[in-house]
Amino acid sequence: MALLTLRWQGKIQQAEAKPDEPLYAPLQRSGLPAGTEILTARTSKGIHELQALIGDATEFELLGWDSHEAKSVFWHSSAHILAEAILHFWPKAKLTIGPPIENGFYYDIDFAGDAPTPEDFPRIERRFLELSQQPEYFVRRKVSKEEALAHYTALQNPYKVELIQELPPDDITFYESGDFVDLCKGPHLWHSGPIKAVKVLSLAGAYWRGDSRNPQLTRVYAISFPSQALLEEHLRLLEEAAKRDHRLLGKQLDLFSFHEEGPGFPFWHPKGMVLMNTLQEWLRRKLLRSGYHEIKTPIILTQRLWEQSGHYENYRENMYFTQIDEAPFAVKPMNCPGSTIVYRTQLRSYRDLPLRLFEFGLVHRHELSGVLTGLFRVRAFTQDDAHIFCTPEQIQSEIANLLRLVESVYNAFGFQQREVYLSTRPEKYIGSLELWNQAEASLEAALQAAGVLYQVNPGDGAFYGPKIDFIVRDSLQRRWQLGTIQLDFSMPRRFGLEYVGTDGQTHVPVMIHRAILGSFERFIGVLLEHTGGELPLWLAPVQVKVLPVSDKFLGYAQEVAQRLEKAGLRYEVDFSQEKLGKKILFAEQEKVPMIWVVGAKEAEQGTVAVRDRTQRTQEEGVPLDAAIAALQEKVQSPHV
């Protein structure tokens, strides 16, 4: 018997186990709640199913509902039950794929014209719960390619056949649950017992493999939970999220719009540009004080450059191309190659390093029209990009500096809940294994030295290097990936970058790619939904709106406006003919933080009536000088 170390909810427990028995066996012997609260486990090799054999692993981190990975396994298992429930009513339907997503799961199905409608959702849910509460055990079975092809050929399912034909012969597995069988890599729950609640959310059209030349399928979206109470809370948050949709807020606050003349390309309005410029200027000051230097590189560069960087080989399906003087060029999808060109314009010494170059660089990426989602997924956006060139000895200190910088930026916007992931080498990569191993070890050492809690995300690194990814939770507890720190040993070699070391010899620098907000466009979308459009005073495009009670007091309103202008504050005056009540309502709808009302008493006494929407307070007869001074104090941006 081997001795296992089990980590569960911050506690460590020892248990004896045999390598050829599944993990749930020692869990049961130890008294831990296998298959109910514990949903799956993590080892150094990745996610481990409770029903999988222990093998040579000696330490398991047991994961429950509070783990993102466990939720993914929970929802992946739920997708199988959803498919089984649907086949009960539509036995001739052909299944394709059913993955977990950020919030729930979906299954793409070919119903051959007899698709369900929202009226069918309740009976699908009832059948789902009948199946899940039996419960159904998920059994993994390795099959040969011939057996897999025969199974789905008999079912006349060309979609699964196509997938199987592309798989290696020794990497094909079925998962069986009850009478249901599905081609799947896993992982899954031990059994369906923990799945106590489900909601079928919506239907959508989806082309097979995202290609409009392929058959159109029906995508069935759903979500499941270990309790009805969690489902009801989720539905409440969905209602709140719908009210906070940044696309609606963008229109309501007159920030940006989208048009068929430029699908996927946002049009920024004057107030939106105030927001964008204020955000960029705040971050620019912060970076300049942190030892960065700002650069700007061209939007269009020769195709040869992208071949040299590796983007052409690994990313060209997402790029736009053109010709200049009969030579091929590409619109940049990323800023990093431009930074290498700036670096090599002069001979660098170790004394020049680290060299921190940042660029608010406009990039273009070809996204399919079906995935475009407001500011969250666009075809043109501005990255808060930076590239740090340093010596190998400076890696840990630079990563430590970046970790502190990321923390301070997220704190400034109220993103206190954060997750950190170390993403390792993907299947498609450039550079040698030796360099990748060195880069991964360097990032891991830097995280450990900084005392940062992190999880490993195997195979999710960039094609040129491993990375640290940052995920924040917003006020509705939704997860958003924002920042990234990527360690690159390969690109400096590809571009022949050098520095003269202390030994007088030339060496190749290390390149750190990093973004904190991700892109300004997407971050603004996240921030709008996080705040419900109630932007902090320092970021609000209009910080105070002056409302004259009637036209008789326009003169005093303009005097107030002149004083606000002189004080450097952003304001608007409502010159409309509306009644005061409507003026206040419109200002509230525009979510202007401060509303100043001026009438006869205010004009006579040189005061304003202050309505502070941020504090939900009202105050009459505030002297104008005092009101402006108080506003200037409140409007200070977070510490840079």
KEBA-587578 format. One record per residue (C-alpha): residue in three letters; x, z negated, y negated. Coordinates in nm, 2 decimals. Layout:
    aa       px       pz       py
   ALA        X        Z        Y
...
# end
This chain:
    aa       px       pz       py
   MET     0.00     0.00     0.00
   ALA     0.13     0.09    -0.35
   LEU     0.07    -0.13    -0.65
   LEU    -0.12     0.04    -0.93
   THR    -0.13    -0.06    -1.30
   LEU    -0.48    -0.02    -1.44
   ARG    -0.54    -0.04    -1.82
   TRP    -0.90    -0.10    -1.92
   GLN    -1.02    -0.20    -2.26
   GLY    -0.68    -0.34    -2.37
   LYS    -0.63    -0.54    -2.05
   ILE    -0.39    -0.47    -1.77
   GLN    -0.49    -0.53    -1.41
   GLN    -0.29    -0.47    -1.09
   ALA    -0.45    -0.33    -0.77
   GLU    -0.33    -0.22    -0.43
   ALA    -0.40     0.14    -0.32
   LYS    -0.30     0.41    -0.08
   PRO    -0.18     0.74    -0.21
   ASP    -0.43     0.93     0.01
   GLU    -0.74     0.74    -0.12
   PRO    -0.94     0.82    -0.43
   LEU    -0.91     0.61    -0.75
   TYR    -1.26     0.47    -0.72
   ALA    -1.16     0.28    -0.40
   PRO    -0.91     0.04    -0.56
   LEU    -1.14     0.01    -0.86
   GLN    -1.42    -0.11    -0.64
   ARG    -1.19    -0.35    -0.46
   SER    -1.06    -0.49    -0.80
   GLY    -1.42    -0.55    -0.92
   LEU    -1.39    -0.30    -1.21
   PRO    -1.71    -0.10    -1.27
   ALA    -1.61     0.24    -1.13
   GLY    -1.84     0.53    -1.21
   THR    -2.06     0.34    -1.46
   GLU    -1.86     0.21    -1.76
   ILE    -1.54     0.38    -1.64
   LEU    -1.59     0.75    -1.65
   THR    -1.25     0.90    -1.59
   ALA    -0.88     0.81    -1.61
   ARG    -0.56     0.94    -1.78
   THR    -0.22     0.96    -1.63
   SER     0.10     1.11    -1.77
   LYS    -0.01     1.44    -1.61
   GLY    -0.35     1.45    -1.79
   ILE    -0.70     1.36    -1.70
   HIS    -0.76     1.22    -1.35
   GLU    -1.10     1.22    -1.18
   LEU    -1.21     0.89    -1.02
   GLN    -1.27     1.09    -0.70
   ALA    -0.93     1.25    -0.70
   LEU    -0.66     1.12    -0.47
   ILE    -0.41     0.87    -0.62
   GLY    -0.11     1.06    -0.50
   ASP     0.22     0.95    -0.65
   ALA     0.07     0.81    -0.97
   THR     0.14     0.44    -1.04
   GLU    -0.03     0.38    -1.37
   PHE    -0.38     0.48    -1.49
   GLU    -0.55     0.43    -1.83
   LEU    -0.92     0.40    -1.75
   LEU    -1.14     0.57    -2.00
   GLY    -1.50     0.49    -2.10
   TRP    -1.76     0.63    -2.34
   ASP    -1.55     0.55    -2.65
   SER    -1.28     0.80    -2.54
   HIS    -1.31     1.16    -2.65
   GLU    -1.16     1.28    -2.32
   ALA    -1.42     1.08    -2.12
   LYS    -1.70     1.23    -2.33
   SER    -1.57     1.58    -2.25
   VAL    -1.57     1.50    -1.88
   PHE    -1.92     1.34    -1.91
   TRP    -2.06     1.65    -2.09
   HIS    -1.88     1.90    -1.86
   SER    -2.05     1.73    -1.56
   SER    -2.38     1.74    -1.75
   ALA    -2.35     2.11    -1.80
   HIS    -2.36     2.15    -1.42
   ILE    -2.67     1.94    -1.39
   LEU    -2.83     2.14    -1.67
   ALA    -2.75     2.47    -1.49
   GLU    -2.90     2.32    -1.17
   ALA    -3.22     2.22    -1.35
   ILE    -3.26     2.56    -1.51
   LEU    -3.21     2.73    -1.17
   HIS    -3.50     2.52    -1.04
   PHE    -3.73     2.71    -1.28
   TRP    -3.54     3.04    -1.31
   PRO    -3.39     3.09    -0.96
   LYS    -3.28     3.45    -1.04
   ALA    -3.08     3.35    -1.35
   LYS    -2.71     3.43    -1.34
   LEU    -2.48     3.16    -1.46
   THR    -2.16     3.24    -1.65
   ILE    -1.97     2.95    -1.82
   GLY    -2.08     2.60    -1.92
   PRO    -1.81     2.41    -2.11
   PRO    -1.82     2.08    -2.31
   ILE    -1.79     2.11    -2.68
   GLU    -1.73     1.87    -2.97
   ASN    -2.09     1.73    -2.95
   GLY    -2.24     1.80    -2.61
   PHE    -2.22     2.12    -2.40
   TYR    -2.38     2.46    -2.34
   TYR    -2.43     2.70    -2.06
   ASP    -2.44     3.08    -2.11
   ILE    -2.69     3.24    -1.88
   ASP    -2.82     3.58    -1.81
   PHE    -3.20     3.54    -1.76
   ALA    -3.26     3.91    -1.73
   GLY    -3.52     3.91    -2.00
   ASP    -3.72     3.61    -1.88
   ALA    -3.54     3.35    -2.10
   PRO    -3.68     3.00    -2.17
   THR    -3.83     2.90    -2.50
   PRO    -3.82     2.57    -2.69
   GLU    -4.16     2.49    -2.52
   ASP    -3.97     2.48    -2.19
   PHE    -3.72     2.21    -2.31
   PRO    -3.92     1.90    -2.19
   ARG    -3.96     2.02    -1.83
   ILE    -3.59     2.12    -1.82
   GLU    -3.50     1.76    -1.94
   ARG    -3.73     1.60    -1.69
   ARG    -3.58     1.80    -1.40
   PHE    -3.23     1.72    -1.54
   LEU    -3.30     1.34    -1.52
   GLU    -3.45     1.36    -1.18
   LEU    -3.12     1.52    -1.05
   SER    -2.89     1.29    -1.25
   GLN    -3.05     0.97    -1.13
   GLN    -3.04     1.05    -0.76
   PRO    -2.74     1.03    -0.83
   GLU    -2.55     1.35    -0.75
   TYR    -2.18     1.32    -0.65
   PHE    -1.94     1.59    -0.77
   VAL    -1.72     1.71    -0.49
   ARG    -1.43     1.94    -0.55
   ARG    -1.35     2.20    -0.29
   LYS    -1.06     2.45    -0.30
   VAL    -1.16     2.79    -0.18
   SER    -0.99     3.12    -0.11
   LYS    -1.04     3.41    -0.34
   GLU    -1.22     3.60    -0.06
   GLU    -1.47     3.31     0.00
   ALA    -1.53     3.28    -0.38
   LEU    -1.59     3.65    -0.42
   ALA    -1.82     3.66    -0.12
   HIS    -2.03     3.37    -0.25
   TYR    -2.09     3.53    -0.59
   THR    -2.13     3.88    -0.46
   ALA    -2.41     3.75    -0.24
   LEU    -2.57     3.60    -0.55
   GLN    -2.53     3.93    -0.73
   ASN    -2.35     3.75    -1.01
   PRO    -2.10     4.00    -1.17
   TYR    -1.99     3.74    -1.43
   LYS    -1.85     3.49    -1.18
   VAL    -1.70     3.78    -0.98
   GLU    -1.51     3.90    -1.29
   LEU    -1.37     3.55    -1.35
   ILE    -1.26     3.51    -0.99
   GLN    -1.09     3.84    -0.99
   GLU    -0.87     3.72    -1.28
   LEU    -0.77     3.39    -1.12
   PRO    -0.46     3.33    -0.91
   PRO    -0.55     3.31    -0.53
   ASP    -0.43     2.95    -0.50
   ASP    -0.62     2.82    -0.81
   ILE    -0.98     2.86    -0.73
   THR    -1.21     2.56    -0.69
   PHE    -1.58     2.50    -0.64
   TYR    -1.76     2.19    -0.75
   GLU    -2.06     2.09    -0.54
   SER    -2.33     1.84    -0.66
   GLY    -2.64     1.81    -0.44
   ASP    -2.74     2.16    -0.34
   PHE    -2.57     2.31    -0.65
   VAL    -2.23     2.49    -0.63
   ASP    -2.04     2.63    -0.93
   LEU    -1.70     2.79    -0.99
   CYS    -1.51     2.53    -1.19
   LYS    -1.17     2.39    -1.26
   GLY    -1.31     2.04    -1.35
   PRO    -1.26     1.76    -1.42
   HIS    -1.59     1.58    -1.35
   LEU    -1.75     1.24    -1.32
   TRP    -1.74     1.08    -0.98
   HIS    -2.12     1.10    -0.98
   SER    -2.41     1.16    -1.22
   GLY    -2.53     0.80    -1.23
   PRO    -2.39     0.72    -1.58
   ILE    -2.59     1.01    -1.73
   LYS    -2.91     0.83    -1.85
   ALA    -3.04     1.05    -2.13
   VAL    -3.05     1.42    -2.22
   LYS    -3.18     1.65    -2.50
   VAL    -3.19     2.03    -2.49
   LEU    -3.11     2.11    -2.85
   SER    -3.14     2.49    -2.90
   LEU    -3.11     2.84    -2.78
   ALA    -2.88     3.11    -2.92
   GLY    -2.76     3.46    -2.83
   ALA    -2.41     3.50    -2.71
   TYR    -2.22     3.81    -2.58
   TRP    -2.04     3.78    -2.25
   ARG    -1.68     3.68    -2.35
   GLY    -1.77     3.71    -2.72
   ASP    -1.75     4.09    -2.70
   SER    -2.05     4.28    -2.85
   ARG    -1.99     4.56    -2.61
   ASN    -2.08     4.33    -2.32
   PRO    -2.43     4.21    -2.21
   GLN    -2.60     3.95    -2.43
   LEU    -2.67     3.61    -2.27
   THR    -2.87     3.31    -2.37
   ARG    -2.67     3.01    -2.47
   VAL    -2.85     2.68    -2.40
   TYR    -2.72     2.39    -2.60
   ALA    -2.77     2.03    -2.49
   ILE    -2.63     1.68    -2.52
   SER    -2.64     1.38    -2.29
   PHE    -2.56     1.01    -2.32
   PRO    -2.52     0.70    -2.10
   SER    -2.83     0.54    -2.27
   GLN    -3.15     0.64    -2.45
   ALA    -3.05     0.43    -2.75
   LEU    -2.73     0.64    -2.80
   LEU    -2.93     0.96    -2.78
   GLU    -3.18     0.84    -3.04
   GLU    -2.90     0.74    -3.27
   HIS    -2.74     1.08    -3.23
   LEU    -3.06     1.25    -3.31
   ARG    -3.09     1.04    -3.62
   LEU    -2.74     1.14    -3.73
   LEU    -2.83     1.51    -3.66
   GLU    -3.11     1.48    -3.91
   GLU    -2.88     1.33    -4.16
   ALA    -2.61     1.59    -4.09
   ALA    -2.87     1.87    -4.15
   LYS    -2.94     1.72    -4.50
   ARG    -2.56     1.71    -4.56
   ASP    -2.49     2.07    -4.45
   HIS    -2.21     2.18    -4.68
   ARG    -2.37     2.53    -4.71
   LEU    -2.68     2.38    -4.86
   LEU    -2.48     2.15    -5.08
   GLY    -2.26     2.43    -5.19
   LYS    -2.57     2.61    -5.32
   GLN    -2.74     2.30    -5.46
   LEU    -2.42     2.20    -5.65
   ASP    -2.34     2.56    -5.75
   LEU    -1.99     2.55    -5.59
   PHE    -1.96     2.86    -5.37
   SER    -2.16     3.13    -5.20
   PHE    -2.13     3.40    -4.93
   HIS    -2.24     3.76    -4.96
   GLU    -2.27     4.06    -4.73
   GLU    -2.02     4.25    -4.96
   GLY    -1.75     4.01    -4.82
   PRO    -1.87     3.86    -4.49
   GLY    -1.67     3.55    -4.41
   PHE    -1.50     3.55    -4.75
   PRO    -1.62     3.27    -4.98
   PHE    -1.70     3.34    -5.35
   TRP    -1.61     3.04    -5.56
   HIS    -1.82     2.96    -5.86
   PRO    -1.69     2.79    -6.18
   LYS    -1.78     2.44    -6.07
   GLY    -1.63     2.51    -5.73
   MET    -1.31     2.62    -5.89
   VAL    -1.30     2.29    -6.09
   LEU    -1.32     2.11    -5.76
   MET    -1.06     2.33    -5.59
   ASN    -0.82     2.31    -5.88
   THR    -0.85     1.93    -5.92
   LEU    -0.79     1.88    -5.55
   GLN    -0.49     2.11    -5.55
   GLU    -0.34     1.95    -5.86
   TRP    -0.37     1.60    -5.72
   LEU    -0.20     1.71    -5.40
   ARG     0.06     1.91    -5.59
   ARG     0.16     1.60    -5.80
   LYS     0.18     1.39    -5.48
   LEU     0.41     1.64    -5.31
   LEU     0.64     1.69    -5.61
   ARG     0.69     1.32    -5.63
   SER     0.77     1.32    -5.25
   GLY     1.06     1.55    -5.29
   TYR     0.89     1.89    -5.23
   HIS     0.95     2.22    -5.41
   GLU     0.66     2.46    -5.46
   ILE     0.70     2.83    -5.36
   LYS     0.47     3.13    -5.34
   THR     0.52     3.42    -5.10
   PRO     0.35     3.76    -5.08
   ILE     0.01     3.81    -4.91
   ILE     0.12     4.14    -4.74
   LEU     0.44     4.17    -4.55
   THR     0.60     4.43    -4.33
   GLN     0.48     4.44    -3.97
   ARG     0.84     4.42    -3.86
   LEU     0.85     4.06    -4.00
   TRP     0.56     3.95    -3.79
   GLU     0.72     4.11    -3.48
   GLN     1.03     3.91    -3.55
   SER     0.84     3.58    -3.60
   GLY     0.64     3.63    -3.28
   HIS     0.30     3.64    -3.45
   TYR     0.25     4.01    -3.37
   GLU     0.29     3.95    -3.00
   ASN     0.09     3.62    -2.99
   TYR    -0.16     3.65    -3.27
   ARG    -0.22     4.02    -3.36
   GLU    -0.58     4.02    -3.25
   ASN    -0.65     3.78    -3.54
   MET    -0.45     3.98    -3.80
   TYR    -0.54     4.26    -4.05
   PHE    -0.31     4.56    -4.08
   THR    -0.25     4.83    -4.34
   GLN     0.00     5.09    -4.44
   ILE     0.22     5.11    -4.75
   ASP     0.45     5.42    -4.80
   GLU     0.36     5.53    -4.45
   ALA     0.51     5.21    -4.30
   PRO     0.30     4.94    -4.12
   PHE     0.23     4.62    -4.30
   ALA     0.01     4.31    -4.22
   VAL    -0.19     4.07    -4.43
   LYS    -0.04     3.73    -4.36
   PRO    -0.23     3.50    -4.12
   MET     0.02     3.22    -4.18
   ASN     0.28     3.13    -4.44
   CYS     0.58     3.03    -4.23
   PRO     0.78     3.35    -4.21
   GLY     0.77     3.37    -4.59
   SER     0.93     3.03    -4.61
   THR     1.22     3.14    -4.39
   ILE     1.29     3.43    -4.63
   VAL     1.31     3.19    -4.92
   TYR     1.54     2.97    -4.73
   ARG     1.79     3.24    -4.64
   THR     1.82     3.37    -5.00
   GLN     2.13     3.15    -5.04
   LEU     2.39     2.97    -4.82
   ARG     2.27     2.62    -4.75
   SER     2.48     2.31    -4.68
   TYR     2.39     1.99    -4.50
   ARG     2.38     1.84    -4.85
   ASP     2.08     2.06    -4.93
   LEU     1.88     1.93    -4.63
   PRO     1.61     1.83    -4.59
   LEU     1.47     2.11    -4.79
   ARG     1.09     2.06    -4.83
   LEU     0.91     2.38    -4.94
   PHE     0.53     2.37    -4.99
   GLU     0.29     2.66    -5.06
   PHE    -0.08     2.66    -5.13
   GLY    -0.08     3.00    -4.95
   LEU    -0.38     3.23    -4.92
   VAL    -0.40     3.36    -4.56
   HIS    -0.64     3.60    -4.39
   ARG    -0.75     3.59    -4.02
   HIS    -0.98     3.82    -3.84
   GLU    -1.26     3.61    -3.70
   LEU    -1.56     3.75    -3.50
   SER    -1.87     3.75    -3.71
   GLY    -2.05     3.52    -3.46
   VAL    -1.82     3.23    -3.52
   LEU    -1.82     3.24    -3.90
   THR    -1.96     2.90    -4.02
   GLY    -1.97     2.84    -4.40
   LEU    -1.64     2.70    -4.51
   PHE    -1.56     2.57    -4.17
   ARG    -1.47     2.91    -4.03
   VAL    -1.38     3.18    -4.28
   ARG    -1.17     3.49    -4.29
   ALA    -0.97     3.40    -4.60
   PHE    -0.86     3.05    -4.69
   THR    -0.58     2.86    -4.87
   GLN    -0.36     2.64    -4.65
   ASP    -0.19     2.33    -4.79
   ASP     0.12     2.44    -4.61
   ALA     0.47     2.31    -4.61
   HIS     0.79     2.39    -4.42
   ILE     1.07     2.14    -4.40
   PHE     1.42     2.26    -4.30
   CYS     1.63     1.98    -4.18
   THR     1.92     1.88    -3.94
   PRO     1.84     1.76    -3.59
   GLU     1.95     1.41    -3.70
   GLN     1.69     1.41    -3.98
   ILE     1.39     1.49    -3.76
   GLN     1.27     1.13    -3.70
   SER     1.30     1.02    -4.06
   GLU     1.12     1.34    -4.18
   ILE     0.84     1.28    -3.92
   ALA     0.81     0.92    -4.03
   ASN     0.78     1.03    -4.40
   LEU     0.51     1.28    -4.30
   LEU     0.31     1.02    -4.10
   ARG     0.31     0.79    -4.41
   LEU     0.21     1.09    -4.63
   VAL    -0.08     1.18    -4.41
   GLU    -0.20     0.83    -4.39
   SER    -0.20     0.79    -4.77
   VAL    -0.39     1.12    -4.82
   TYR    -0.66     1.04    -4.57
   ASN    -0.70     0.69    -4.71
   ALA    -0.76     0.84    -5.06
   PHE    -1.07     1.01    -4.93
   GLY    -1.20     0.73    -4.72
   PHE    -1.11     0.87    -4.38
   GLN    -1.01     0.53    -4.22
   GLN    -1.08     0.62    -3.86
   ARG    -0.81     0.85    -3.72
   GLU    -0.69     0.98    -3.38
   VAL    -0.34     1.12    -3.32
   TYR    -0.26     1.37    -3.05
   LEU     0.08     1.51    -2.93
   SER     0.01     1.87    -2.82
   THR     0.27     2.01    -2.58
   ARG     0.39     2.36    -2.46
   PRO     0.11     2.62    -2.41
   GLU     0.11     2.90    -2.15
   LYS     0.21     3.16    -2.41
   TYR     0.52     3.04    -2.61
   ILE     0.85     3.16    -2.76
   GLY     1.19     3.00    -2.72
   SER     1.36     2.84    -2.42
   LEU     1.23     2.56    -2.21
   GLU     1.54     2.36    -2.31
   LEU     1.44     2.38    -2.68
   TRP     1.08     2.30    -2.60
   ASN     1.18     1.99    -2.41
   GLN     1.40     1.88    -2.69
   ALA     1.13     1.94    -2.95
   GLU     0.86     1.75    -2.75
   ALA     1.10     1.46    -2.69
   SER     1.18     1.44    -3.06
   LEU     0.81     1.43    -3.17
   GLU     0.73     1.17    -2.91
   ALA     1.03     0.95    -3.01
   ALA     0.92     0.98    -3.38
   LEU     0.57     0.87    -3.30
   GLN     0.69     0.58    -3.09
   ALA     0.94     0.47    -3.36
   ALA     0.67     0.47    -3.62
   GLY     0.44     0.26    -3.40
   VAL     0.17     0.52    -3.40
   LEU    -0.09     0.51    -3.12
   TYR    -0.13     0.87    -2.98
   GLN    -0.26     1.06    -2.68
   VAL    -0.10     1.36    -2.51
   ASN    -0.29     1.69    -2.53
   PRO    -0.11     1.90    -2.26
   GLY    -0.07     2.27    -2.33
   ASP    -0.23     2.28    -2.68
   GLY     0.09     2.32    -2.88
   ALA     0.15     2.62    -3.12
   PHE     0.33     2.92    -2.96
   TYR     0.65     2.83    -3.15
   GLY     0.66     2.45    -3.10
   PRO     0.48     2.13    -3.00
   LYS     0.27     1.95    -3.26
   ILE     0.11     1.63    -3.37
   ASP    -0.26     1.68    -3.46
   PHE    -0.47     1.44    -3.67
   ILE    -0.84     1.40    -3.62
   VAL    -1.06     1.19    -3.86
   ARG    -1.41     1.06    -3.83
   ASP    -1.65     1.11    -4.12
   SER    -1.93     0.88    -4.23
   LEU    -2.16     1.02    -3.96
   GLN    -1.89     0.95    -3.69
   ARG    -1.82     1.32    -3.64
   ARG    -1.46     1.42    -3.55
   TRP    -1.27     1.67    -3.76
   GLN    -0.92     1.80    -3.69
   LEU    -0.74     1.83    -4.03
   GLY    -0.37     1.79    -4.04
   THR    -0.09     1.90    -3.81
   ILE     0.29     1.85    -3.78
   GLN     0.47     2.12    -3.58
   LEU     0.83     2.10    -3.47
   ASP     1.00     2.44    -3.44
   PHE     1.34     2.51    -3.29
   SER     1.27     2.88    -3.23
   MET     1.17     3.05    -3.56
   PRO     1.49     2.95    -3.74
   ARG     1.69     3.12    -3.47
   ARG     1.47     3.43    -3.48
   PHE     1.53     3.46    -3.86
   GLY     1.90     3.38    -3.84
   LEU     1.87     3.06    -4.06
   GLU     2.19     2.86    -4.10
   TYR     2.35     2.57    -4.29
   VAL     2.71     2.45    -4.32
   GLY     2.75     2.12    -4.15
   THR     2.99     1.83    -4.21
   ASP     3.23     2.00    -3.98
   GLY     3.25     2.31    -4.19
   GLN     3.08     2.51    -3.92
   THR     2.74     2.69    -3.94
   HIS     2.45     2.54    -3.76
   VAL     2.08     2.63    -3.71
   PRO     1.83     2.41    -3.90
   VAL     1.51     2.27    -3.75
   MET     1.19     2.38    -3.91
   ILE     0.89     2.15    -3.94
   HIS     0.56     2.31    -4.02
   ARG     0.29     2.08    -4.16
   ALA    -0.05     2.08    -4.32
   ILE    -0.24     1.77    -4.42
   LEU    -0.58     1.89    -4.53
   GLY    -0.56     2.20    -4.30
   SER    -0.71     2.43    -4.55
   PHE    -0.86     2.35    -4.89
   GLU    -1.18     2.54    -4.81
   ARG    -1.25     2.36    -4.48
   PHE    -1.15     2.03    -4.62
   ILE    -1.40     2.07    -4.91
   GLY    -1.67     2.15    -4.65
   VAL    -1.58     1.83    -4.45
   LEU    -1.56     1.62    -4.77
   LEU    -1.90     1.75    -4.89
   GLU    -2.07     1.65    -4.56
   HIS    -1.87     1.32    -4.54
   THR    -2.00     1.22    -4.89
   GLY    -2.33     1.40    -4.88
   GLY    -2.22     1.58    -5.20
   GLU    -2.16     1.25    -5.38
   LEU    -1.80     1.34    -5.47
   PRO    -1.58     1.07    -5.61
   LEU    -1.58     1.06    -5.99
   TRP    -1.22     1.20    -6.02
   LEU    -1.32     1.51    -5.81
   ALA    -1.67     1.58    -5.94
   PRO    -1.69     1.91    -6.12
   VAL    -1.91     1.75    -6.38
   GLN    -1.83     1.39    -6.43
   VAL    -2.10     1.31    -6.69
   LYS    -2.41     1.48    -6.80
   VAL    -2.55     1.42    -7.15
   LEU    -2.93     1.43    -7.17
   PRO    -3.09     1.44    -7.52
   VAL    -3.44     1.30    -7.52
   SER    -3.56     1.60    -7.73
   ASP    -3.42     1.88    -7.95
   LYS    -3.41     1.64    -8.24
   PHE    -3.11     1.47    -8.09
   LEU    -2.91     1.78    -7.99
   GLY    -2.67     1.71    -8.29
   TYR    -2.58     1.37    -8.16
   ALA    -2.56     1.50    -7.80
   GLN    -2.30     1.76    -7.92
   GLU    -2.11     1.48    -8.11
   VAL    -2.09     1.29    -7.78
   ALA    -1.98     1.61    -7.60
   GLN    -1.70     1.66    -7.86
   ARG    -1.58     1.30    -7.79
   LEU    -1.58     1.36    -7.42
   GLU    -1.39     1.69    -7.46
   LYS    -1.12     1.51    -7.67
   ALA    -1.10     1.24    -7.40
   GLY    -1.03     1.50    -7.13
   LEU    -1.35     1.44    -6.94
   ARG    -1.56     1.70    -6.77
   TYR    -1.92     1.71    -6.90
   GLU    -2.23     1.91    -6.95
   VAL    -2.51     1.89    -7.21
   ASP    -2.87     1.96    -7.09
   PHE    -3.00     2.19    -7.37
   SER    -3.32     2.27    -7.18
   GLN    -3.67     2.22    -7.31
   GLU    -3.77     2.00    -7.01
   LYS    -3.90     1.65    -7.05
   LEU    -3.65     1.37    -7.00
   GLY    -3.78     1.28    -6.66
   LYS    -3.71     1.63    -6.53
   LYS    -3.37     1.64    -6.69
   ILE    -3.28     1.32    -6.51
   LEU    -3.42     1.46    -6.18
   PHE    -3.22     1.78    -6.21
   ALA    -2.90     1.58    -6.29
   GLU    -2.97     1.36    -5.98
   GLN    -3.02     1.67    -5.77
   GLU    -2.69     1.80    -5.89
   LYS    -2.53     1.47    -5.79
   VAL    -2.36     1.42    -6.13
   PRO    -2.20     1.08    -6.10
   MET    -2.27     0.96    -6.46
   ILE    -2.58     1.04    -6.67
   TRP    -2.58     0.95    -7.04
   VAL    -2.92     0.96    -7.22
   VAL    -2.93     0.99    -7.60
   GLY    -3.23     0.94    -7.82
   ALA    -3.33     0.79    -8.16
   LYS    -3.18     0.44    -8.10
   GLU    -2.86     0.58    -7.95
   ALA    -2.81     0.83    -8.24
   GLU    -2.88     0.56    -8.50
   GLN    -2.65     0.30    -8.33
   GLY    -2.37     0.53    -8.20
   THR    -2.45     0.43    -7.84
   VAL    -2.55     0.59    -7.51
   ALA    -2.78     0.48    -7.23
   VAL    -2.56     0.49    -6.91
   ARG    -2.70     0.57    -6.56
   ASP    -2.41     0.52    -6.31
   ARG    -2.51     0.70    -5.99
   THR    -2.20     0.58    -5.80
   GLN    -2.29     0.21    -5.86
   ARG    -2.67     0.27    -5.89
   THR    -2.68     0.08    -6.22
   GLN    -2.83     0.14    -6.57
   GLU    -2.72     0.00    -6.90
   GLU    -2.88     0.05    -7.24
   GLY    -2.70     0.05    -7.58
   VAL    -2.34     0.10    -7.47
   PRO    -2.12     0.18    -7.77
   LEU    -1.98     0.53    -7.73
   ASP    -1.62     0.42    -7.76
   ALA    -1.67     0.16    -7.48
   ALA    -1.86     0.41    -7.26
   ILE    -1.58     0.67    -7.29
   ALA    -1.31     0.41    -7.23
   ALA    -1.49     0.28    -6.92
   LEU    -1.54     0.63    -6.79
   GLN    -1.17     0.71    -6.84
   GLU    -1.08     0.40    -6.64
   LYS    -1.32     0.49    -6.36
   VAL    -1.21     0.85    -6.34
   GLN    -0.85     0.78    -6.24
   SER    -0.76     0.97    -5.93
   PRO    -0.61     0.79    -5.63
   HIS    -0.25     0.69    -5.65
   VAL    -0.02     0.99    -5.61
# end
